[in-house]
Structures are given as C-alpha cells and as structure tokens.
Amino acid sequence: MGIYLTIVFYSAIALVILKLYIKLTTGWCYSQVCLKGKTVLVTGGNSGIGYETAADFAKRGANVIIACRNKDRAEAACEKIKKETHNQDIHYKLVDLSSFASVRKLAEEINQTEDHLDILVNNAGVYNVGNQLTEDGQQLLIQTNHYSPFLLTNLLLDLMKKSKSRIVNVSSLAGMAAKMDLEKLNKYNNFFTDYALSKLCNIMFTIELASRLKGTSVTTYSVHPGTVKTEIIRDSGLVAIVSRSIIRTLFKNATEGAQTSIYCAVENDLEPFSGEHFEDCHMVERYKSAQDVWIAKSVWAKSENVVQLR
C-alpha cells in the first residue's frame, strides 16, 4: 500500500508542476487595439475557442459575424455576446463546412452584405469523425478542416483587399507529426494521421497564401491554440473519469486557447511576418514538416482543383 501512496504523491506533485508550467508559459494578448468600424468573420464562433475569439472582438467594438452550422446555437451565442459586451452588432450566418455549396453560399452572402471584411478567422474544425464521405466526395475531416476554409478564404479575398485585413488559420501542434502525402488527403487512414494532415494543410495553405498576397493589404498567419479542454472523452468508467480529471487540470480553457488567434488578428506591426506560425502569442519556427515551400505550392494546387476554384 505504501508504494502506491508514494506513486500517487509524486504523480500529484508532477501534475502540479506541469500545471504551473503551462500557466506560466500561456501567452496572453495584451493589445488594446480598438476594432470599432471593423468587420470580422469567425467560423465556429458559437462555442469554445471560436466563441471566445468572437467575444473579444465584440468587446473591441467590431461588427462580428459568427458562421456556424446550427441556427439555435448561433442565435444563443450572439445573444450571450451581446449581453456580455453590450455590443449589438453581433450577427450570424449559417454554413456547413462539409458542403462546398454551403461555403459558396456563405461567401456570396458576405460579399453582398458587407463592403469590407477586416478579419477572417478560420477557426471551425472537427477531429474524430471516422470514415465519412461528404456530398462532394471528400473525406469529411479534410474537407471541413482544410478544403472549405481554403475555398471560403479565396472567395472572400477580393472583399478583404479593400482594406488592411488579416486572415488567421487555426492549426495545431499535431501538424508537426504529419508528413505531407497528397495521395492520403482523401483516403481514410486513421484518426490521428488524418487530423494531423489536415492541420499541416492549414499551415501549408497559410505559407502559400502569404506568398500570393505579397504587395496587397492582406496578411495571414497560422496558429496553434494550445491543448484546449474539449469533450473528446465522454465515456464513463474509471479510466475516463481519471482522464477527464487530468484534462481539466492540465489543458487550457477556451479563453486561454483563443489568445493567439486574437493576437494575430489585432496586434500591431505583424505585417512583416505574414505566412508565419504562432504559438502562445509569439512567432515560432515552422515545424520541419512545414518548411518546404514547394510542397505548400503542391497543396495549394491540389486544393484549388478539389474545390474547383477556377
């Protein structure tokens, strides 16, 4: 019994130390930039990191548009943000990122109703969705996480070029573990491989997009929000209970996870760093898996073909 108590004791100490390290290294956006008169679009802005990102923009006075799939959740999120921030310019648009037609409809609506778009945060994404094909014949995960944000961004570029604008693509540290293989993008491999590939695509997309936007008023950045609390583990049982306890203890909350997206959207003087990758509100070296600009160009070409951009 004594050895088990010793293991538990030292494990608890290790968790406390790790939690302190995470808290001390979590980056915060301290920018006081006002967004009055600016229009922002946040996909997946009805919950989690997306909600906290949208709420922060609302506090800064922006005209905020939340894009998500569920009308009831969108309405609830908008009303909550209005109540919390006293900003009434909070709206929503419906979009299903598993449908290119839905993405095109959203872009058409934004282009028709807005005369400028100053910030686009491609935040929405999915993780363990299994082997599912969309109506467009693509794997659900890669279409939702990469192809649809790619399409939406390109369809809104002309509007964004009318002002000094920024595009933030929410990626993940998981992209570090991926090795780009274009042939795997529309094949079901396994949860982690597919998720990591989609997040690497986000980074590659950002790199090539920045190259194509040189000389314009638009800049772009990819971000890793950190390991954020989610509802991935929903099972009952001792293992699940322990896992949830560890997650609650160690992972970032949604407010903390939103900080780097907010930072890249509002911080002054980031224009020279367009195309770079950010974590905890500072620029980091690109992952080795994301350093080949020619692969980034190949990802762009394949994506352009898949979404039938031209």
C-alpha positions in Angstrom: 0.0 0.0 0.0 2.9 2.3 0.9 4.4 2.2 -2.6 1.1 3.1 -4.2 0.7 6.1 -2.0 4.2 7.2 -2.9 3.4 6.9 -6.6 0.2 8.9 -6.2 2.0 11.5 -4.1 4.8 12.1 -6.6 2.4 11.9 -9.5 0.3 14.6 -7.9 3.4 16.8 -7.5 4.4 16.2 -11.1 0.9 17.3 -12.3 1.1 20.4 -10.1 4.5 21.4 -11.5 3.3 20.7 -15.1 0.1 22.8 -14.5 2.2 25.7 -13.2 4.5 25.4 -16.2 1.5 25.5 -18.6 0.0 28.5 -16.7 3.3 30.4 -16.7 4.0 29.8 -20.4 0.5 30.5 -21.7 0.6 33.6 -23.9 -1.9 36.4 -23.5 -2.8 39.1 -25.9 -2.5 42.4 -24.1 -3.2 44.6 -27.2 -5.7 47.4 -26.6 -6.5 47.8 -30.3 -10.0 49.1 -30.9 -12.0 47.4 -33.7 -14.7 50.0 -34.0 -15.8 50.2 -37.6 -14.1 46.8 -38.4 -16.0 43.8 -39.7 -14.8 40.3 -38.6 -15.9 36.8 -39.5 -15.2 33.8 -37.2 -16.1 30.3 -38.3 -17.2 28.1 -35.4 -17.8 31.2 -33.3 -20.7 29.7 -31.4 -18.6 27.7 -28.9 -15.2 27.1 -27.5 -12.2 29.0 -28.8 -14.3 30.5 -31.6 -16.8 31.9 -29.2 -14.1 33.5 -27.0 -12.4 34.9 -30.1 -15.7 36.5 -31.3 -16.5 37.8 -27.8 -13.1 39.5 -27.6 -13.6 41.2 -31.0 -17.0 42.3 -29.8 -15.5 43.9 -26.7 -13.2 45.8 -29.0 -16.3 47.3 -30.8 -16.2 45.2 -34.0 -19.1 44.2 -36.2 -18.9 40.5 -35.5 -20.3 37.7 -37.8 -20.3 34.2 -36.5 -20.5 31.4 -39.0 -21.6 28.0 -37.9 -24.0 25.1 -38.8 -26.6 25.2 -36.0 -29.1 28.1 -36.0 -30.1 27.7 -32.4 -26.6 27.6 -31.1 -25.7 30.6 -33.3 -28.5 32.7 -32.0 -27.7 31.7 -28.4 -24.1 32.7 -28.9 -24.9 36.0 -30.4 -27.3 36.9 -27.6 -24.8 35.9 -25.0 -22.1 38.0 -26.6 -24.4 41.0 -26.8 -25.3 40.7 -23.2 -21.6 40.3 -22.1 -20.2 43.0 -24.2 -23.1 45.5 -24.7 -22.2 45.4 -28.4 -25.3 44.9 -30.5 -23.5 44.5 -33.8 -23.3 40.7 -33.5 -24.7 38.6 -36.3 -24.6 35.1 -37.6 -24.6 33.3 -40.9 -25.2 29.6 -41.4 -22.6 27.4 -43.1 -21.9 23.7 -43.3 -18.2 23.2 -44.0 -18.8 19.7 -45.2 -20.5 21.2 -48.3 -18.8 23.4 -50.9 -22.2 24.7 -52.0 -22.8 25.9 -48.5 -19.4 27.6 -48.3 -20.0 29.3 -51.6 -23.4 30.5 -50.4 -21.9 32.0 -47.3 -19.2 33.8 -49.3 -21.8 35.1 -51.7 -23.9 36.5 -48.8 -20.8 38.1 -47.1 -19.8 39.7 -50.4 -23.3 41.0 -51.0 -23.9 42.4 -47.5 -20.5 43.7 -46.5 -18.5 46.5 -48.1 -15.3 45.4 -46.3 -14.0 42.4 -44.3 -11.1 43.2 -42.0 -10.5 40.0 -40.1 -11.3 36.4 -41.1 -10.6 33.6 -38.5 -10.8 30.1 -39.9 -11.5 28.5 -36.6 -14.1 25.8 -37.1 -12.9 22.2 -37.3 -13.6 18.5 -36.5 -11.5 15.7 -35.2 -12.5 12.1 -34.8 -15.3 11.7 -37.3 -14.3 8.4 -38.8 -14.5 7.3 -42.4 -17.2 9.5 -43.8 -17.5 11.0 -47.3 -19.2 14.3 -47.9 -21.7 15.1 -50.7 -18.7 16.4 -52.6 -16.9 13.0 -52.4 -14.3 14.1 -50.0 -13.4 12.8 -46.6 -15.4 14.7 -44.0 -12.4 15.6 -41.9 -10.1 17.1 -44.6 -13.0 18.9 -46.3 -14.1 20.6 -43.0 -10.7 21.3 -41.7 -8.9 22.4 -44.9 -10.7 22.4 -48.2 -13.6 24.5 -47.1 -11.5 27.2 -45.2 -9.3 27.3 -48.4 -12.4 27.9 -50.5 -14.0 30.4 -48.2 -10.8 32.4 -47.9 -10.3 32.6 -51.7 -13.9 33.6 -52.3 -13.5 36.5 -49.8 -10.1 37.8 -50.9 -11.4 40.5 -53.2 -13.5 41.9 -50.4 -10.7 41.7 -47.9 -8.3 43.5 -50.3 -10.5 46.6 -50.0 -9.0 47.3 -46.5 -6.0 46.4 -44.4 -7.1 42.9 -43.4 -5.8 39.8 -41.7 -6.6 36.1 -42.1 -5.9 33.7 -39.2 -5.9 30.0 -39.8 -6.3 27.9 -36.6 -4.0 24.9 -37.0 -2.5 22.6 -34.3 0.8 21.2 -33.0 -0.5 17.9 -34.5 0.8 19.2 -37.8 4.3 18.6 -36.6 3.7 14.9 -36.6 2.4 14.8 -40.1 4.3 14.0 -43.3 2.6 15.5 -46.3 1.3 12.9 -48.8 -1.2 14.3 -51.3 -2.4 10.8 -52.1 -3.5 10.4 -48.5 -5.6 13.5 -48.3 -8.8 11.9 -49.5 -8.3 8.5 -48.0 -9.3 7.4 -44.5 -6.1 6.4 -42.8 -6.8 6.7 -39.0 -8.0 9.5 -36.8 -4.6 10.9 -35.8 -3.0 10.7 -39.3 -5.9 12.4 -40.9 -6.3 15.1 -38.3 -2.5 15.8 -38.3 -2.5 16.0 -42.1 -5.4 18.5 -42.1 -3.6 20.7 -39.6 -0.4 20.6 -41.6 -2.5 21.6 -44.7 -3.7 24.7 -42.7 0.0 25.7 -42.2 0.9 25.0 -45.8 -2.1 27.0 -47.0 -1.0 29.9 -44.9 2.5 29.8 -46.3 1.4 29.9 -50.0 -1.4 32.3 -49.3 1.1 34.8 -47.8 3.3 34.4 -50.9 0.3 35.2 -53.2 -0.8 38.1 -51.1 2.6 40.0 -51.2 2.0 43.5 -52.4 -1.6 43.6 -51.2 -3.2 44.9 -47.9 -3.9 41.4 -46.7 -1.7 39.3 -44.4 -2.2 35.8 -43.0 -1.0 33.8 -40.0 -1.4 30.2 -38.8 -1.7 29.5 -35.1 -1.5 26.6 -32.6 -4.0 27.5 -29.8 -2.5 25.1 -27.3 -4.0 21.9 -25.9 -7.5 23.1 -25.0 -10.2 21.3 -22.9 -12.7 19.5 -25.1 -15.5 16.9 -24.7 -13.4 14.2 -26.6 -13.6 11.8 -23.6 -17.3 11.3 -22.9 -17.3 7.7 -21.7 -18.0 6.6 -18.2 -15.7 4.3 -16.1 -12.7 4.8 -14.0 -10.2 5.4 -16.9 -12.5 8.1 -18.5 -13.1 9.8 -15.1 -9.3 9.9 -14.4 -8.7 11.2 -18.0 -11.2 13.9 -17.7 -9.7 15.0 -14.4 -6.3 15.2 -15.9 -7.6 17.2 -18.9 -9.4 19.6 -16.6 -6.3 20.1 -14.6 -3.7 20.4 -17.3 -5.3 21.7 -20.5 -6.1 25.3 -21.4 -9.6 26.7 -21.2 -11.2 28.2 -24.2 -10.3 31.8 -23.2 -6.6 30.8 -23.0 -6.8 28.9 -26.2 -8.2 31.9 -28.1 -5.4 34.3 -27.2 -3.0 33.5 -30.1 -5.8 33.9 -32.7 -6.8 37.2 -31.1 -3.1 38.3 -31.0 -2.6 37.6 -34.7 -5.8 39.4 -35.6 -5.2 42.6 -33.7 -1.6 43.0 -32.7 0.2 46.0 -34.3 3.2 45.6 -36.7 2.7 41.9 -37.6 2.6 42.6 -41.3 6.2 41.7 -42.0 5.6 38.2 -40.5 2.8 37.2 -42.9 2.8 33.5 -43.5 4.5 32.6 -40.2 3.3 30.3 -37.5 2.4 31.5 -33.9 2.0 29.8 -30.5 1.3 31.4 -27.2 1.2 34.9 -28.8 4.7 34.8 -30.3 6.1 33.6 -33.6 7.8 30.2 -33.6 9.9 28.3 -36.1 7.9 26.4 -38.6 7.7 22.7 -38.0 10.1 20.6 -40.0 7.1 19.1 -41.7 6.0 22.6 -43.0 9.3 24.0 -44.2 9.1 23.0 -47.9 7.5 25.9 -49.9 7.2 23.7 -52.9 5.1 21.2 -51.0 3.0 24.2 -49.9 2.5 25.1 -53.6 1.5 21.5 -54.3 -1.1 21.5 -51.5 -2.5 24.8 -53.0 -2.7 23.3 -56.5 -4.5 20.2 -55.3 -6.8 22.2 -53.1 -7.6 24.5 -56.0 -8.5 21.5 -58.1 -10.6 19.8 -55.4 -12.8 22.9 -54.7 -12.9 23.8 -58.4 -11.8 27.3 -57.6 -11.2 28.0 -61.3 
